[in-house]
Amino acid sequence: MKDYYPKRIAGISGYTVRSPHARQAHPKISAFTSAKIDKILDLKPDLVLGFSDIQRSV
């Protein structure tokens, strides 16, 4: 399972529950209505996904 999640996933939300490995392997860089923008930028992602208009300001 260790190599199942490639380095393509740079960070996760604090609400990530699946899989338990993801919670251990990746830094938590956001919550539902907030995000650590500096930490996201430090990870140099190609893509950042959000969910819903509530996160518009993030």
DRENLUMDREN-956588 format. One record per residue: residue in one letter; residue number from 1; x, y, z of N, C-alpha, C in turn. Coordinates in steps of 0.2 Angstrom, whole numbers, plus 2048, in hexadecimal, padded with zeros to 3 digits. Each point is the difference from the previous one (the first is absolute). Layout:
N
a; NUM; X; Y; Z; X; Y; Z; X; Y; Z
...
//
This chain:
58
m; 1; 804; 7FA; 800; 7FC; 806; 800; 804; 806; 800
k; 2; 806; 800; 802; 805; 806; 801; 801; 803; 7F9
d; 3; 801; 7FD; 7FB; 801; 803; 7FA; 7FA; 801; 7FC
y; 4; 7FA; 7FF; 802; 7F9; 801; 7FD; 7FF; 807; 7FE
y; 5; 802; 804; 805; 7FE; 807; 7FF; 807; 804; 7FE
p; 6; 800; 801; 7F9; 806; 803; 7FD; 801; 807; 803
k; 7; 806; 803; 7FF; 802; 807; 802; 7FB; 805; 7FC
r; 8; 7FC; 7FE; 7FC; 7FC; 805; 7FD; 7FB; 803; 804
i; 9; 7FF; 7FD; 806; 7FB; 804; 805; 805; 803; 805
a; 10; 7FF; 807; 7FF; 805; 804; 804; 7FE; 801; 807
g; 11; 7F9; 801; 801; 7FE; 802; 807; 7F8; 7FE; 800
i; 12; 7FD; 800; 806; 7F9; 7FE; 801; 7FD; 804; 805
s; 13; 7F9; 800; 800; 7FC; 804; 804; 800; 7FC; 807
g; 14; 7FF; 804; 805; 800; 7FD; 807; 7FA; 7FC; 801
y; 15; 7FB; 800; 7FB; 7FA; 7FC; 800; 801; 7F9; 7FC
t; 16; 806; 7FF; 7FE; 801; 7FA; 7FC; 800; 7FA; 805
v; 17; 7FC; 7FB; 7FE; 7FF; 7FA; 804; 802; 7FA; 7FD
r; 18; 800; 800; 7F9; 802; 7FA; 7FD; 806; 801; 7FB
s; 19; 804; 7FD; 800; 802; 7FA; 805; 804; 802; 806
p; 20; 800; 7FC; 805; 804; 802; 806; 807; 801; 7FD
h; 21; 803; 7FD; 7FB; 807; 801; 7FE; 800; 807; 7FD
a; 22; 7FB; 803; 7FD; 801; 807; 7FD; 801; 805; 806
r; 23; 7FC; 7FE; 806; 801; 805; 805; 807; 800; 803
q; 24; 803; 7FA; 800; 807; 800; 802; 805; 802; 7FB
a; 25; 7FF; 7FF; 7FA; 805; 801; 7FB; 801; 807; 7FD
h; 26; 7FA; 804; 801; 800; 807; 7FD; 7FE; 805; 805
p; 27; 803; 806; 7FF; 7FF; 806; 805; 7F9; 802; 7FF
k; 28; 7FD; 802; 806; 7F9; 803; 800; 801; 808; 7FF
i; 29; 7FE; 802; 7FA; 801; 807; 7FE; 7FA; 804; 800
s; 30; 7FA; 7FD; 801; 7FA; 804; 800; 7FA; 7FD; 804
a; 31; 7FB; 804; 801; 7FA; 7FE; 803; 7FA; 801; 7FC
f; 32; 7FA; 800; 802; 7FB; 801; 7FB; 7FF; 807; 7FE
t; 33; 801; 805; 804; 800; 807; 7FE; 806; 804; 801
s; 34; 805; 7FD; 801; 807; 803; 801; 805; 7FC; 7FD
a; 35; 806; 803; 7FE; 806; 7FD; 7FD; 806; 803; 802
k; 36; 805; 7FD; 800; 807; 802; 802; 803; 802; 7F9
i; 37; 7FE; 806; 7FD; 802; 801; 7F9; 808; 800; 7FF
d; 38; 804; 803; 805; 807; 7FF; 800; 802; 7F9; 7FF
k; 39; 7FD; 7FC; 804; 802; 7F9; 800; 7FE; 7FC; 7F9
i; 40; 7FB; 802; 7FE; 7FE; 7FD; 7F9; 805; 803; 7FB
l; 41; 801; 806; 800; 805; 803; 7FB; 807; 7FC; 801
d; 42; 802; 7FF; 806; 807; 7FD; 801; 800; 7F9; 7FD
l; 43; 7FA; 7FD; 7FF; 800; 7F9; 7FD; 800; 800; 7F9
k; 44; 7FF; 806; 7FD; 801; 801; 7F9; 7FB; 7FB; 7FC
p; 45; 7FA; 800; 801; 7FB; 7FB; 7FD; 7FF; 803; 7F9
d; 46; 7FE; 7FB; 7FC; 7FE; 801; 7F9; 7F8; 802; 800
l; 47; 7FD; 7FE; 805; 7F9; 801; 800; 7FD; 800; 807
v; 48; 7FC; 804; 802; 7FD; 801; 807; 7F8; 7FF; 7FF
l; 49; 7FD; 7FB; 803; 7F9; 7FF; 800; 7FD; 803; 806
g; 50; 7FA; 803; 7FF; 7FC; 802; 805; 7F9; 7FD; 7FF
f; 51; 7FB; 801; 805; 7FA; 7FD; 800; 7FB; 805; 802
s; 52; 7FB; 803; 7FC; 7FB; 804; 802; 801; 807; 800
d; 53; 7FB; 804; 7FF; 801; 808; 800; 802; 802; 807
i; 54; 7FF; 7FD; 805; 802; 802; 807; 808; 801; 800
q; 55; 804; 7FC; 7FC; 807; 800; 800; 802; 806; 7FB
r; 56; 7FC; 804; 7FD; 802; 804; 7FB; 806; 805; 802
s; 57; 7FF; 802; 806; 806; 805; 803; 806; 7FC; 801
v; 58; 800; 7FA; 801; 807; 7FC; 800; 803; 800; 7FA
//
